[in-house]
């Protein structure tokens, strides 16, 4: 199972009385980042496979915006609580193993949890991988999710989308 990891796009700051972190929505800048990301991934023939998202609004909206600009039939989308901040890596890995016949899975989540999952897949949870907002990484894993089971093929920021 190969994994495309995406950090949610640019979202509203946590401000205003009554607003909670899970309710933060994407900004117009974030929506534009999603469009650029979808266009670039499609142009480079990077498949999405099944998309798994955090339940938080900004992550779900990132998925919605990417799929709004994805040509063809949209892939299946699932929500996983363990992609939310402070989710458990091993529970996320178990969730992914339930998708056992998938060759490709896209995860949309948050920092620092997404970086820790990436490091765990590479064999070092504290690897110091940093995802920019709307940044993406591609991990090849012939044996599926597990500690040290992945190889990082690339890690990019939104600036890269303008260059390619």
FENNOR-V574572 format. One record per pair of residues at least 4 apart in sequence whose C-alpha atoms are under 7 Angstrom apart, sorted by sequence separation. I is the first residue (numbers start at 0). J is the second residue. D is the distance in whole Angstrom. If there is no record, write none. Layout:
i: {I & I}
j: {J & J}
d: {D & D}
This chain:
i: {14 & 18 & 19 & 25 & 26 & 27 & 28 & 29 & 30 & 31 & 32 & 33 & 34 & 35 & 36 & 37 & 38 & 39 & 40 & 41 & 54 & 55 & 56 & 57 & 58 & 59 & 60 & 61 & 62 & 63 & 64 & 65 & 82 & 87 & 88 & 89 & 90 & 91 & 92 & 93 & 109 & 110 & 111 & 112 & 113 & 114 & 115 & 116 & 117 & 118 & 119 & 130 & 140 & 144 & 155 & 159 & 13 & 25 & 40 & 53 & 54 & 81 & 108 & 118 & 119 & 130 & 143 & 52 & 53 & 80 & 81 & 118 & 142 & 13 & 52 & 66 & 118 & 116 & 118 & 140 & 81 & 82 & 115 & 140 & 13 & 81 & 115 & 118 & 139 & 140 & 138 & 139 & 11 & 138 & 139 & 10 & 11 & 138 & 139 & 10 & 11 & 114 & 137 & 138 & 10 & 11 & 114 & 137 & 9 & 10 & 114 & 137 & 8 & 9 & 136 & 137 & 136 & 9 & 10 & 135 & 136 & 9 & 135 & 8 & 134 & 135 & 134 & 133 & 134 & 8 & 50 & 54 & 120 & 122 & 133 & 8 & 49 & 50 & 51 & 52 & 53 & 54 & 83 & 84 & 120 & 121 & 122 & 131 & 48 & 49 & 50 & 51 & 52 & 53 & 54 & 82 & 83 & 120 & 121 & 49 & 50 & 51 & 52 & 53 & 85 & 119 & 120 & 121 & 33 & 37 & 51 & 55 & 84 & 88 & 119 & 120 & 121 & 53 & 54 & 120 & 121 & 34 & 38 & 52 & 53 & 33 & 34 & 37 & 24 & 25 & 33 & 37 & 22 & 23 & 24 & 21 & 22 & 23 & 30 & 34 & 21 & 25 & 10 & 96 & 58 & 95 & 7 & 58 & 7 & 92 & 8 & 92 & 7 & 49 & 50 & 51 & 52 & 53 & 48 & 49 & 50 & 51 & 52 & 53 & 47 & 48 & 49 & 50 & 51 & 52 & 47 & 48 & 47 & 7 & 33 & 0 & 1 & 2 & 3 & 4 & 5 & 6 & 7 & 32 & 0 & 1 & 2 & 3 & 4 & 5 & 6 & 7 & 0 & 1 & 2 & 3 & 4 & 5 & 6 & 39 & 9 & 6 & 8 & 9 & 36 & 6 & 7 & 8 & 32 & 35 & 6 & 7 & 6 & 5 & 6 & 5 & 6 & 5 & 4 & 5 & 3 & 4 & 3 & 4 & 3 & 2 & 3 & 2 & 1 & 2 & 1 & 1 & 0 & 0 & 0 & 0}
j: {18 & 22 & 23 & 29 & 30 & 31 & 32 & 33 & 34 & 35 & 36 & 37 & 38 & 39 & 40 & 41 & 42 & 43 & 44 & 45 & 58 & 59 & 60 & 61 & 62 & 63 & 64 & 65 & 66 & 67 & 68 & 69 & 86 & 91 & 92 & 93 & 94 & 95 & 96 & 97 & 113 & 114 & 115 & 116 & 117 & 118 & 119 & 120 & 121 & 122 & 123 & 134 & 144 & 148 & 159 & 163 & 18 & 30 & 45 & 58 & 59 & 86 & 113 & 123 & 124 & 135 & 148 & 58 & 59 & 86 & 87 & 124 & 148 & 20 & 59 & 73 & 125 & 124 & 126 & 148 & 90 & 91 & 124 & 149 & 23 & 91 & 125 & 128 & 149 & 150 & 149 & 150 & 23 & 150 & 151 & 23 & 24 & 151 & 152 & 24 & 25 & 128 & 151 & 152 & 25 & 26 & 129 & 152 & 25 & 26 & 130 & 153 & 25 & 26 & 153 & 154 & 154 & 28 & 29 & 154 & 155 & 29 & 155 & 29 & 155 & 156 & 156 & 156 & 157 & 32 & 74 & 78 & 144 & 146 & 157 & 33 & 74 & 75 & 76 & 77 & 78 & 79 & 108 & 109 & 145 & 146 & 147 & 156 & 74 & 75 & 76 & 77 & 78 & 79 & 80 & 108 & 109 & 146 & 147 & 76 & 77 & 78 & 79 & 80 & 112 & 146 & 147 & 148 & 61 & 65 & 79 & 83 & 112 & 116 & 147 & 148 & 149 & 82 & 83 & 149 & 150 & 64 & 68 & 82 & 83 & 64 & 65 & 68 & 56 & 57 & 65 & 69 & 55 & 56 & 57 & 55 & 56 & 57 & 64 & 68 & 56 & 60 & 57 & 144 & 107 & 144 & 57 & 108 & 58 & 144 & 61 & 145 & 61 & 103 & 104 & 105 & 106 & 107 & 103 & 104 & 105 & 106 & 107 & 108 & 103 & 104 & 105 & 106 & 107 & 108 & 104 & 105 & 105 & 107 & 133 & 101 & 102 & 103 & 104 & 105 & 106 & 107 & 108 & 133 & 102 & 103 & 104 & 105 & 106 & 107 & 108 & 109 & 103 & 104 & 105 & 106 & 107 & 108 & 109 & 160 & 132 & 130 & 132 & 133 & 160 & 131 & 132 & 133 & 157 & 160 & 132 & 133 & 133 & 133 & 134 & 134 & 135 & 135 & 135 & 136 & 135 & 136 & 136 & 137 & 137 & 137 & 138 & 138 & 138 & 139 & 139 & 140 & 140 & 141 & 142 & 143}
d: {7 & 7 & 7 & 5 & 6 & 6 & 6 & 6 & 6 & 6 & 6 & 6 & 6 & 6 & 6 & 6 & 6 & 6 & 6 & 6 & 7 & 6 & 6 & 6 & 6 & 6 & 6 & 6 & 6 & 6 & 7 & 6 & 6 & 6 & 6 & 6 & 6 & 6 & 6 & 7 & 6 & 6 & 6 & 6 & 6 & 6 & 6 & 6 & 6 & 6 & 5 & 5 & 7 & 6 & 6 & 6 & 7 & 6 & 5 & 6 & 6 & 4 & 6 & 5 & 4 & 7 & 7 & 6 & 7 & 7 & 6 & 4 & 7 & 6 & 6 & 6 & 6 & 7 & 5 & 6 & 7 & 7 & 5 & 5 & 7 & 5 & 6 & 7 & 6 & 6 & 6 & 5 & 6 & 5 & 6 & 6 & 6 & 5 & 7 & 5 & 6 & 5 & 6 & 6 & 4 & 6 & 6 & 6 & 6 & 5 & 7 & 5 & 7 & 6 & 6 & 7 & 4 & 6 & 6 & 6 & 6 & 4 & 5 & 5 & 6 & 7 & 4 & 7 & 6 & 6 & 7 & 6 & 7 & 5 & 6 & 7 & 6 & 6 & 6 & 6 & 6 & 7 & 7 & 6 & 6 & 7 & 4 & 6 & 6 & 5 & 5 & 5 & 5 & 6 & 6 & 5 & 7 & 5 & 5 & 6 & 6 & 5 & 6 & 6 & 7 & 5 & 5 & 6 & 6 & 5 & 6 & 7 & 6 & 6 & 6 & 6 & 5 & 5 & 6 & 5 & 6 & 7 & 7 & 7 & 5 & 6 & 6 & 6 & 6 & 5 & 5 & 6 & 7 & 6 & 5 & 5 & 6 & 6 & 6 & 6 & 6 & 7 & 6 & 7 & 6 & 7 & 6 & 6 & 5 & 6 & 6 & 7 & 6 & 7 & 6 & 6 & 6 & 6 & 5 & 5 & 5 & 5 & 5 & 5 & 7 & 5 & 6 & 6 & 6 & 6 & 6 & 6 & 6 & 6 & 7 & 6 & 6 & 6 & 6 & 6 & 6 & 6 & 6 & 6 & 5 & 5 & 5 & 5 & 5 & 5 & 5 & 6 & 6 & 6 & 6 & 6 & 6 & 6 & 5 & 6 & 6 & 6 & 5 & 7 & 6 & 7 & 6 & 4 & 7 & 6 & 6 & 5 & 5 & 6 & 6 & 6 & 7 & 4 & 5 & 7 & 7 & 5 & 6 & 6 & 5 & 6 & 6 & 5 & 6 & 7 & 5 & 5 & 5 & 6 & 7 & 5}
